[in-house]
Amino acid sequence: MGQSYWERHAARRLPRRRILGSGAAFAAGAAGLALAGCGDDDGESGGGTTSLATATPAANASPTPTDPFANAKKGGVYNIDSTGDPPSIDPYGNTSFLTKDFAAFAYSRLYKFKAGPGIAAADVKPTPDLAQKAEASPDGLKWTITLKPGAKFHDVAPVNGRAVTTEDVKYSWGRMVDPKQPNASQVDFVDKVEFPDASTVVFTLKAPNVAFLEVLSDTNLFWVMPTESGGKFDPAKLSIGSGPWIFESYTPAVGHKWKKNPAWHENGFPLMDGVQVSIIPEYANRLAQFRAGNTDSSGLSADDLVDVKQKNKEIVLVGTLSQQNSYVYFDSDPAAPWRDPRVRQAISMALDREALNDLGFSVNRLRAAGLDVKSGWNNVIPAGMTRFWLDPKSSAHGETGKYFAYNVAEGKKLLAAAGFPNGFAGVWQYAGNRYGKDFNDIAEASGQYLISLGLQMTFEVQDYNSKYITQTSVGNFKGIAFGPETTFTEAGSYPIRLYTDNPKNRGKIKDAQLAKLAVDQQSESNEQKRREMFYEIQRLNAQNMYYIPSQYRAATSWSAHQSWLKNGDTFLTTGYGSPAETYPYRWKST
């Protein structure tokens, strides 16, 4: 394998990490890994119309390739971990991924994503949740949605198991489009919503939207809440919806518990009796709990794959290439050095993207060991969203692709041309101890790369709840920041957030051409023409580097499931809908 990673890159001041091993010893140790689902699937999914009213335990209970619920054993509690507390448990109260994940246990959407054996997460399609069906007018401007008969809210006060009606949809849509709601602009394409009767909702659009059902399925956006949450109970303290799980308790810094909803509108599911989520911020502690068998599933650092598998060959490992993205972004100070695009281009060229992939995801070592590791360079559309992603290394990117290439010498020339031959001082800021070890490593290393460019950076590792998600991620900061973008399930949501008048346009970017493309792509029904619009968005962003795409989630990430957990490797989704799209269809054989 020649020089080690650290020997080759020692001068770049990357943060040192534990090394698994090298050469033949590492290859021999990893060669025996039998990985399940090592492709470019992302996350988990499930659901749809499959029904399992009864299940009979078998001595060797196990799903089959044609029936994921064959011999399914009902009961038990699904034990999982989380990296921290949600800033709010009200689904419209915060844009944090922890808030959205929490909401997916309790609340339903009109549509969600359906997946199952043989379907990659990148290919999941909308399927009815509270909706029974959706019908579009010939011109695509009007969508009529009929609610599913028999869908009920949880049988707890003050809702007491009553039917879901369009009054609840109307109330919830009002919360969605409230100007104070950070994601309201994501649905600006909707002209009006009408509710002609208790089971019918009619959306009228300003222009056709080819991704309308994907937008309704997006866990970042529209959740249906009971009207009682408008005064009879506080959704910031209590979660009552019509989803698969009924809220039992939440203790900050400890965890939250859920029991199955026996009246869920997908007959026979969930299979397990409940879910217990333990809040464990430190990765080492999450790993220890999983090794001890106290949790059924957990995310793993690539560093630990070989050791975990060698010590327990029955563990199922799942590798996924995410559709998430991450960016370096800048404050909106008009006098800041980064107002000059050459400064932003220089910073991009200071990032060694291949080295960052290897640092965060052990790409080279795992490939050398024979593992199927996917990787790429994120663009303003993430590498995992292959349908519309433009590879920065491709000829189709043209001249602007050069700003992704690692070239410190050229970066210093750009800085000098912009009037900063000796660099400048600034703050490098990101959230600590919330997104995982791979994020922490990449965030620290990226700041060191800026130092290698000649910038005098002060590192600020921010508390997630009190500062990063409430201030920095909405553009209220000074300096240079690094962080992930929301995992959108539809590519058009990325440019709408980043370039339009949106509270989550964290760089406060105002570019008329990009803003127009962000809106116009929604109405383009020709797939190739729409793809070219996305390509142009990516080229224009690269020319200006308003947002500098980085490598968090640009290579295979890994999750692990205990041997007794079934369907953890076959029901895969994208976004934050796993509690409704995956967990109800998992079961434990013991």
C-alpha positions as CSV (number, residue, x, y, z in Angstrom):
1,M,0.0,0.0,0.0
2,G,3.1,2.3,0.0
3,Q,3.1,5.3,2.3
4,S,0.5,5.5,4.9
5,Y,-2.2,8.2,4.7
6,W,-0.5,10.1,7.5
7,E,2.9,9.9,5.9
8,R,1.6,11.3,2.7
9,H,-0.5,14.1,4.3
10,A,1.4,15.0,7.5
11,A,2.2,18.4,6.2
12,R,-1.4,19.3,5.8
13,R,-2.0,19.5,9.5
14,L,-4.9,17.1,9.5
15,P,-6.2,15.9,12.9
16,R,-4.7,12.6,13.8
17,R,-7.0,9.6,14.3
18,R,-6.8,6.0,15.3
19,I,-5.6,3.8,12.4
20,L,-7.1,0.4,11.9
21,G,-4.0,-1.2,10.6
22,S,-2.2,-1.5,7.2
23,G,-1.0,-3.8,4.5
24,A,-1.7,-7.5,4.5
25,A,-2.9,-7.7,8.2
26,F,-5.7,-5.2,7.5
27,A,-6.7,-6.8,4.3
28,A,-6.8,-10.2,5.8
29,G,-8.9,-9.0,8.7
30,A,-11.4,-7.3,6.5
31,A,-11.6,-9.8,3.7
32,G,-14.0,-11.9,5.6
33,L,-16.6,-9.2,6.1
34,A,-19.9,-10.4,4.8
35,L,-21.7,-7.1,4.3
36,A,-25.4,-6.7,3.6
37,G,-26.7,-4.0,1.3
38,C,-23.3,-2.5,0.4
39,G,-24.5,-0.3,-2.4
40,D,-25.6,3.3,-2.8
41,D,-28.7,2.9,-0.8
42,D,-29.4,5.5,1.8
43,G,-31.2,5.3,5.1
44,E,-34.3,3.3,5.6
45,S,-37.8,3.1,4.3
46,G,-40.8,0.8,4.3
47,G,-44.5,0.7,4.3
48,G,-47.3,0.9,1.9
49,T,-50.3,-1.4,1.7
50,T,-48.8,-4.6,2.9
51,S,-50.9,-6.1,5.7
52,L,-49.9,-8.5,8.4
53,A,-52.9,-9.1,10.7
54,T,-51.3,-12.1,12.5
55,A,-47.9,-13.6,12.7
56,T,-46.8,-17.0,13.9
57,P,-43.4,-17.3,15.5
58,A,-41.1,-20.0,14.0
59,A,-38.2,-21.8,15.5
60,N,-35.9,-20.1,13.0
61,A,-37.9,-17.0,12.3
62,S,-36.5,-15.2,9.3
63,P,-37.8,-13.2,6.4
64,T,-37.4,-14.6,2.9
65,P,-36.4,-12.9,-0.4
66,T,-40.1,-12.9,-1.5
67,D,-41.7,-12.2,1.9
68,P,-40.0,-9.9,4.3
69,F,-42.6,-10.8,7.0
70,A,-42.4,-14.6,6.6
71,N,-42.4,-16.1,10.1
72,A,-42.4,-12.7,11.6
73,K,-42.5,-12.6,15.4
74,K,-44.5,-9.8,16.9
75,G,-43.6,-8.0,20.1
76,G,-40.5,-6.7,21.8
77,V,-39.0,-3.3,22.0
78,Y,-36.7,-1.8,19.4
79,N,-33.7,-0.3,21.2
80,I,-31.8,2.4,19.3
81,D,-29.6,5.5,20.0
82,S,-29.7,9.2,19.2
83,T,-26.9,11.7,19.3
84,G,-28.8,14.4,21.3
85,D,-32.0,16.1,22.4
86,P,-34.3,17.7,19.8
87,P,-34.3,21.5,20.2
88,S,-38.1,21.2,20.1
89,I,-40.5,18.3,19.7
90,D,-43.0,20.4,17.9
91,P,-42.5,19.5,14.2
92,Y,-43.0,23.1,13.2
93,G,-40.9,24.4,16.1
94,N,-37.4,23.8,14.7
95,T,-35.7,22.6,11.5
96,S,-33.3,20.3,13.4
97,F,-33.0,16.7,12.1
98,L,-33.6,15.6,15.7
99,T,-36.9,17.4,15.7
100,K,-38.0,15.9,12.4
101,D,-36.9,12.4,13.5
102,F,-39.0,12.8,16.7
103,A,-42.0,13.9,14.7
104,A,-41.9,10.9,12.4
105,F,-42.8,8.6,15.3
106,A,-46.1,10.4,16.1
107,Y,-47.3,12.3,13.1
108,S,-48.4,11.3,9.6
109,R,-48.0,13.1,6.3
110,L,-50.3,13.0,3.3
111,Y,-47.7,11.0,1.5
112,K,-44.5,9.2,2.6
113,F,-41.9,7.1,0.9
114,K,-42.3,3.4,0.3
115,A,-39.4,1.0,-0.1
116,G,-38.6,-2.6,0.5
117,P,-36.4,-5.5,-0.6
118,G,-34.7,-4.8,-3.9
119,I,-35.4,-1.0,-4.0
120,A,-32.5,1.3,-3.5
121,A,-33.2,4.3,-1.2
122,A,-32.3,6.7,-4.0
123,D,-35.3,5.1,-5.9
124,V,-38.0,5.3,-3.3
125,K,-41.2,6.8,-4.5
126,P,-44.1,8.6,-2.8
127,T,-46.9,6.3,-1.4
128,P,-50.1,7.3,0.3
129,D,-49.9,7.9,4.1
130,L,-53.0,9.7,5.2
131,A,-54.0,10.1,1.6
132,Q,-56.0,7.4,-0.2
133,K,-55.3,8.8,-3.6
134,A,-54.2,11.9,-5.5
135,E,-55.5,13.0,-8.9
136,A,-53.9,15.8,-11.0
137,S,-55.7,17.9,-13.5
138,P,-54.6,17.6,-17.2
139,D,-52.6,20.9,-16.9
140,G,-51.0,19.8,-13.7
141,L,-52.2,22.9,-11.8
142,K,-54.7,21.2,-9.6
143,W,-54.3,18.2,-7.3
144,T,-57.2,16.6,-5.6
145,I,-56.3,14.5,-2.6
146,T,-58.8,12.1,-0.9
147,L,-58.1,11.2,2.7
148,K,-57.9,7.5,3.7
149,P,-61.1,6.4,5.4
150,G,-60.6,5.1,8.9
151,A,-57.4,7.0,9.7
152,K,-57.6,8.1,13.3
153,F,-55.5,10.0,15.8
154,H,-54.0,8.3,18.8
155,D,-56.5,7.2,21.5
156,V,-55.3,9.6,24.1
157,A,-56.8,12.8,25.5
158,P,-57.7,15.3,24.3
159,V,-58.0,13.7,20.8
160,N,-59.3,10.4,22.0
161,G,-58.9,8.4,18.8
162,R,-61.2,10.6,16.6
163,A,-61.0,10.5,12.8
164,V,-58.5,12.6,10.9
165,T,-60.4,15.2,8.8
166,T,-59.5,18.0,6.4
167,E,-59.9,20.4,9.3
168,D,-56.7,19.0,10.7
169,V,-55.0,19.3,7.3
170,K,-56.2,22.9,7.0
171,Y,-54.9,23.7,10.5
172,S,-51.5,22.1,9.8
173,W,-51.2,23.7,6.4
174,G,-51.7,27.0,8.2
175,R,-48.7,26.2,10.4
176,M,-46.7,25.1,7.3
177,V,-47.1,28.4,5.5
178,D,-46.9,30.7,8.5
179,P,-44.3,33.4,7.5
180,K,-42.4,32.6,10.7
181,Q,-42.0,29.0,9.6
182,P,-38.4,28.7,8.1
183,N,-39.5,26.2,5.5
184,A,-42.6,28.2,4.3
185,S,-40.9,29.3,1.1
186,Q,-40.4,25.7,0.1
187,V,-44.1,25.6,-0.8
188,D,-44.4,29.0,-2.5
189,F,-45.4,27.2,-5.7
190,V,-48.8,26.5,-4.1
191,D,-51.4,29.2,-4.9
192,K,-54.2,28.1,-2.6
193,V,-55.6,25.0,-0.8
194,E,-59.3,24.3,-0.5
195,F,-61.2,21.9,1.7
196,P,-64.6,21.1,0.1
197,D,-65.5,18.4,2.5
198,A,-64.2,16.3,5.4
199,S,-62.2,14.0,3.2
200,T,-61.1,16.1,0.2
201,V,-58.2,18.5,-0.1
202,V,-57.6,20.5,-3.3
203,F,-54.2,22.1,-4.0
204,T,-54.0,24.7,-6.8
205,L,-50.5,25.5,-7.9
206,K,-49.1,28.7,-9.4
207,A,-47.3,26.5,-12.0
208,P,-47.1,22.8,-12.6
209,N,-44.6,21.1,-10.2
210,V,-43.2,17.8,-11.3
211,A,-42.2,16.9,-7.8
212,F,-45.4,17.8,-6.0
213,L,-45.9,14.4,-4.3
214,E,-42.2,14.2,-3.3
215,V,-42.7,17.6,-1.6
216,L,-45.7,16.3,0.3
217,S,-43.6,13.3,1.3
218,D,-40.7,15.3,2.6
219,T,-40.1,15.0,6.3
220,N,-38.7,18.6,6.3
221,L,-42.1,20.1,5.4
222,F,-45.7,19.1,6.0
223,W,-46.9,17.1,9.0
224,V,-50.6,16.7,9.8
225,M,-51.4,17.6,13.4
226,P,-54.8,17.5,15.2
227,T,-56.5,20.9,15.6
228,E,-56.4,20.3,19.3
229,S,-52.6,21.1,19.2
230,G,-53.7,24.7,18.6
231,G,-54.7,25.1,22.3
232,K,-55.9,22.0,24.0
233,F,-52.4,20.6,24.3
234,D,-48.9,22.0,23.7
235,P,-47.1,20.2,20.9
236,A,-43.8,21.5,22.3
237,K,-44.5,19.2,25.4
238,L,-46.7,16.4,24.0
239,S,-46.8,14.6,20.7
240,I,-50.2,13.3,19.6
241,G,-50.7,12.4,16.0
242,S,-51.9,9.5,13.8
243,G,-48.6,7.9,13.2
244,P,-47.3,4.4,14.0
245,W,-46.1,5.1,17.5
246,I,-47.8,6.7,20.6
247,F,-45.7,8.9,22.8
248,E,-45.0,7.6,26.3
249,S,-42.2,9.8,27.7
250,Y,-39.3,12.0,27.0
251,T,-36.5,12.7,29.5
252,P,-33.9,15.2,28.2
253,A,-30.4,13.9,28.0
254,V,-31.8,10.4,28.7
255,G,-34.2,9.4,25.9
256,H,-37.7,9.0,24.7
257,K,-40.1,6.0,24.7
258,W,-42.9,5.0,22.3
259,K,-45.5,2.3,22.2
260,K,-47.1,1.0,19.0
261,N,-50.3,2.4,17.8
262,P,-52.7,-0.6,17.5
263,A,-55.1,1.5,15.4
264,W,-52.5,2.7,12.8
265,H,-54.0,2.9,9.3
266,E,-51.6,0.2,8.1
267,N,-53.2,-2.9,9.3
268,G,-51.0,-5.2,11.3
269,F,-48.1,-2.9,11.8
270,P,-46.0,-1.9,13.7
271,L,-44.7,-5.4,14.4
272,M,-42.8,-4.5,17.6
273,D,-44.5,-3.3,20.8
274,G,-42.5,-0.1,21.1
275,V,-39.3,1.8,20.5
276,Q,-36.9,3.1,23.1
277,V,-34.4,5.8,22.0
278,S,-31.4,6.4,24.3
279,I,-29.7,9.7,23.9
280,I,-25.9,9.1,23.9
281,P,-23.9,12.0,22.5
282,E,-20.5,10.3,22.6
283,Y,-19.8,7.9,19.7
284,A,-17.6,5.7,21.9
285,N,-20.5,5.2,24.3
286,R,-22.9,4.4,21.5
287,L,-20.5,1.8,20.1
288,A,-20.0,0.3,23.6
289,Q,-23.8,-0.1,24.1
290,F,-24.2,-1.7,20.7
291,R,-21.3,-4.1,21.3
292,A,-22.9,-5.1,24.6
293,G,-26.2,-5.9,22.8
294,N,-28.0,-3.1,24.6
295,T,-29.1,-1.5,21.3
296,D,-30.3,-3.3,18.3
297,S,-29.0,-0.8,15.7
298,S,-26.4,1.9,15.6
299,G,-24.3,3.9,13.2
300,L,-20.6,2.9,13.0
301,S,-17.4,4.7,12.1
302,A,-15.6,3.1,9.2
303,D,-12.6,2.8,11.6
304,D,-14.5,0.2,13.6
305,L,-16.0,-2.0,10.9
306,V,-13.4,-4.8,10.9
307,D,-13.1,-5.0,14.7
308,V,-16.8,-5.1,15.2
309,K,-17.4,-7.8,12.6
310,Q,-14.5,-9.9,13.7
311,K,-15.8,-10.0,17.2
312,N,-19.3,-10.8,16.2
313,K,-19.7,-12.3,12.8
314,E,-23.5,-12.4,13.1
315,I,-23.8,-8.6,13.0
316,V,-25.3,-7.2,9.8
317,L,-23.5,-4.2,8.3
318,V,-25.2,-1.9,5.9
319,G,-23.2,0.6,3.7
320,T,-25.1,3.5,2.2
321,L,-24.2,6.6,0.1
322,S,-26.2,9.4,1.5
323,Q,-28.2,12.0,-0.4
324,Q,-27.2,14.6,2.2
325,N,-24.8,17.4,1.6
326,S,-22.4,19.7,3.5
327,Y,-21.1,23.1,2.8
328,V,-18.6,25.7,3.8
329,Y,-20.5,29.0,3.9
330,F,-19.9,32.6,4.9
331,D,-21.5,35.4,6.8
332,S,-23.2,38.3,4.8
333,D,-20.9,41.1,6.0
334,P,-20.4,43.3,2.9
335,A,-16.9,44.3,4.0
336,A,-15.7,40.7,4.7
337,P,-12.8,39.3,2.6
338,W,-15.1,36.5,1.3
339,R,-17.3,38.9,-0.6
340,D,-14.7,38.6,-3.3
341,P,-15.4,35.3,-5.3
342,R,-11.7,34.7,-5.7
343,V,-11.4,34.2,-1.9
344,R,-14.2,31.6,-1.9
345,Q,-12.6,29.9,-4.9
346,A,-9.3,29.8,-3.1
347,I,-10.9,28.3,0.0
348,S,-12.5,25.6,-2.1
349,M,-9.2,24.8,-3.8
350,A,-7.5,24.4,-0.4
351,L,-9.8,21.4,0.4
352,D,-8.3,18.0,-0.6
353,R,-11.6,16.3,-1.2
354,E,-10.1,12.8,-1.8
355,A,-8.2,13.1,1.5
356,L,-11.3,14.2,3.4
357,N,-13.2,11.2,2.0
358,D,-10.5,8.9,3.2
359,L,-10.3,10.7,6.6
360,G,-14.0,10.5,7.3
361,F,-14.9,7.2,5.7
362,S,-11.6,5.1,5.3
363,V,-12.3,4.9,1.6
364,N,-8.8,3.6,0.5
365,R,-8.4,1.1,3.3
366,L,-11.8,-0.4,3.0
367,R,-11.5,-0.7,-0.8
368,A,-8.1,-2.3,-0.4
369,A,-9.8,-4.8,1.9
370,G,-12.3,-5.6,-0.8
371,L,-15.3,-3.7,0.4
372,D,-17.7,-1.9,-1.9
373,V,-17.2,1.7,-0.9
374,K,-18.9,4.4,-2.9
375,S,-17.5,7.9,-3.0
376,G,-17.7,11.1,-5.0
377,W,-17.2,14.9,-4.7
378,N,-20.3,16.6,-3.4
379,N,-21.6,19.4,-5.6
380,V,-24.3,21.8,-4.6
381,I,-26.4,18.8,-5.4
382,P,-25.1,15.9,-3.2
383,A,-23.1,13.1,-4.9
384,G,-25.6,10.5,-3.7
385,M,-28.4,12.2,-5.6
386,T,-27.1,10.7,-8.9
387,R,-30.2,11.7,-11.0
388,F,-29.3,15.4,-11.0
389,W,-25.7,15.5,-9.5
390,L,-23.0,17.0,-11.8
391,D,-19.6,15.4,-11.1
392,P,-17.1,18.2,-10.6
393,K,-14.5,16.0,-12.2
394,S,-16.5,15.5,-15.4
395,S,-16.1,17.3,-18.7
396,A,-19.7,18.4,-18.4
397,H,-18.7,20.7,-15.6
398,G,-16.5,22.6,-17.9
399,E,-14.0,25.3,-16.7
400,T,-15.7,25.7,-13.3
401,G,-14.7,22.2,-12.3
402,K,-11.2,23.5,-11.6
403,Y,-12.3,25.1,-8.4
404,F,-12.9,21.7,-6.8
405,A,-9.4,20.5,-7.5
406,Y,-6.9,20.5,-4.6
407,N,-4.4,23.2,-5.5
408,V,-3.1,25.3,-2.6
409,A,-0.6,27.1,-4.8
410,E,-3.3,28.4,-7.2
411,G,-5.5,29.2,-4.2
412,K,-2.8,31.4,-2.8
413,K,-2.5,33.2,-6.1
414,L,-6.3,33.9,-6.1
415,L,-6.0,35.2,-2.5
416,A,-3.2,37.5,-3.5
417,A,-5.1,38.8,-6.6
418,A,-8.0,39.5,-4.3
419,G,-5.7,41.7,-2.1
420,F,-4.9,39.2,0.6
421,P,-1.3,37.9,-0.1
422,N,-0.8,37.3,3.7
423,G,-4.3,35.8,4.3
424,F,-6.7,37.2,6.9
425,A,-8.1,36.3,10.3
426,G,-11.4,34.7,10.8
427,V,-13.5,32.3,12.8
428,W,-14.0,28.7,11.7
429,Q,-17.2,27.4,13.3
430,Y,-19.3,24.2,13.4
431,A,-21.4,22.2,15.7
432,G,-19.7,19.7,17.9
433,N,-20.7,16.2,19.1
434,R,-23.9,16.0,17.2
435,Y,-23.4,14.7,13.7
436,G,-20.9,11.9,14.4
437,K,-17.2,11.2,14.4
438,D,-16.9,11.4,10.6
439,F,-18.3,14.9,10.7
440,N,-16.1,16.0,13.5
441,D,-13.0,14.7,11.7
442,I,-13.9,16.4,8.4
443,A,-14.8,19.7,10.1
444,E,-11.5,19.9,12.0
445,A,-9.4,18.9,9.0
446,S,-11.2,21.4,6.8
447,G,-10.3,24.2,9.2
448,Q,-6.7,23.0,9.1
449,Y,-6.7,23.2,5.3
450,L,-7.7,26.9,5.6
451,I,-4.7,27.4,7.8
452,S,-2.5,25.8,5.2
453,L,-3.8,28.3,2.7
454,G,-2.5,31.1,4.9
455,L,-5.6,32.1,6.8
456,Q,-5.5,32.8,10.5
457,M,-8.5,30.8,11.7
458,T,-9.8,30.6,15.3
459,F,-11.8,27.4,15.8
460,E,-15.2,27.7,17.5
461,V,-16.9,24.4,18.2
462,Q,-20.5,25.4,19.0
463,D,-23.2,23.8,21.1
464,Y,-25.8,22.4,18.7
465,N,-29.0,23.4,20.4
466,S,-28.2,26.7,21.9
467,K,-26.1,28.2,19.1
468,Y,-25.5,26.2,15.9
469,I,-29.0,25.2,14.8
470,T,-30.7,28.4,16.2
471,Q,-28.2,30.9,15.0
472,T,-25.3,29.8,12.7
473,S,-27.4,27.6,10.5
474,V,-29.9,30.4,9.7
475,G,-27.1,32.9,8.8
476,N,-26.8,34.7,12.2
477,F,-23.0,34.4,12.6
478,K,-19.7,36.1,11.9
479,G,-17.0,34.4,10.0
480,I,-16.8,31.1,8.1
481,A,-19.0,28.1,9.0
482,F,-19.2,24.5,8.1
483,G,-22.2,22.2,8.4
484,P,-24.5,19.7,6.8
485,E,-27.5,20.7,4.8
486,T,-30.9,19.1,5.5
487,T,-31.4,15.8,3.7
488,F,-34.0,16.7,1.1
489,T,-35.7,13.9,-0.7
490,E,-36.2,15.9,-3.9
491,A,-33.3,17.7,-5.6
492,G,-35.2,20.9,-6.3
493,S,-35.4,21.7,-2.6
494,Y,-31.7,22.3,-2.4
495,P,-31.5,25.4,-4.8
496,I,-34.8,26.7,-3.5
497,R,-33.4,26.8,0.0
498,L,-30.0,28.1,-0.9
499,Y,-30.8,30.8,-3.4
500,T,-34.3,32.1,-2.8
501,D,-35.6,34.4,-0.1
502,N,-35.6,31.7,2.5
503,P,-34.7,32.0,6.2
504,K,-32.5,28.9,5.8
505,N,-30.6,30.6,2.9
506,R,-27.7,30.7,5.4
507,G,-25.3,32.6,3.2
508,K,-28.0,35.2,2.4
509,I,-27.2,34.7,-1.3
510,K,-28.9,37.0,-3.7
511,D,-28.2,35.9,-7.3
512,A,-31.1,36.6,-9.8
513,Q,-30.0,33.9,-12.2
514,L,-29.7,31.2,-9.6
515,A,-33.0,32.2,-7.9
516,K,-34.8,32.0,-11.3
517,L,-33.4,28.6,-12.1
518,A,-34.3,27.4,-8.6
519,V,-37.9,28.2,-9.2
520,D,-38.1,27.3,-12.9
521,Q,-36.8,23.7,-12.5
522,Q,-40.0,22.8,-10.6
523,S,-42.2,23.3,-13.7
524,E,-39.9,21.5,-16.3
525,S,-41.5,18.1,-17.1
526,N,-38.9,17.1,-19.6
527,E,-36.4,15.1,-17.6
528,Q,-33.3,15.9,-19.7
529,K,-34.1,19.6,-19.8
530,R,-34.7,19.6,-16.0
531,R,-31.4,17.8,-15.5
532,E,-29.6,20.5,-17.6
533,M,-31.1,23.2,-15.4
534,F,-29.7,21.4,-12.3
535,Y,-26.3,21.2,-14.1
536,E,-26.3,24.9,-14.8
537,I,-27.2,25.6,-11.1
538,Q,-24.1,23.6,-10.1
539,R,-21.8,25.3,-12.6
540,L,-23.0,28.7,-11.6
541,N,-22.5,28.0,-7.9
542,A,-19.0,26.7,-8.6
543,Q,-18.1,29.8,-10.6
544,N,-19.0,31.9,-7.5
545,M,-18.6,29.3,-4.7
546,Y,-21.4,31.0,-2.7
547,Y,-21.6,27.6,-1.0
548,I,-18.5,25.5,-1.1
549,P,-19.5,21.8,-1.3
550,S,-17.6,19.6,1.1
551,Q,-17.3,15.9,1.8
552,Y,-19.4,15.0,4.8
553,R,-21.7,12.2,3.5
554,A,-19.9,12.0,0.2
555,A,-18.8,8.4,0.7
556,T,-20.3,5.3,2.1
557,S,-21.5,5.5,5.7
558,W,-22.2,2.4,7.8
559,S,-24.9,1.2,10.1
560,A,-25.0,-2.1,12.1
561,H,-27.8,-4.3,13.2
562,Q,-27.8,-7.1,15.7
563,S,-28.4,-10.6,14.2
564,W,-31.8,-10.8,15.8
565,L,-33.1,-7.7,14.1
566,K,-34.9,-8.5,10.8
567,N,-35.5,-6.3,7.8
568,G,-32.9,-3.7,9.0
569,D,-30.9,-4.2,5.7
570,T,-33.8,-4.3,3.2
571,F,-36.2,-1.5,4.1
572,L,-34.2,1.6,3.2
573,T,-35.3,5.2,2.9
574,T,-33.9,8.8,2.5
575,G,-34.6,11.7,4.7
576,Y,-35.9,11.5,8.3
577,G,-38.9,9.3,8.0
578,S,-37.5,6.0,9.3
579,P,-39.8,5.9,12.4
580,A,-42.8,5.7,10.0
581,E,-41.1,4.2,6.9
582,T,-38.8,1.6,8.4
583,Y,-39.3,0.8,12.1
584,P,-42.9,-0.5,11.8
585,Y,-41.7,-3.3,9.5
586,R,-38.7,-4.4,11.5
587,W,-39.0,-7.3,14.0
588,K,-36.8,-9.3,16.3
589,S,-36.4,-13.1,16.1
590,T,-35.7,-13.4,19.9
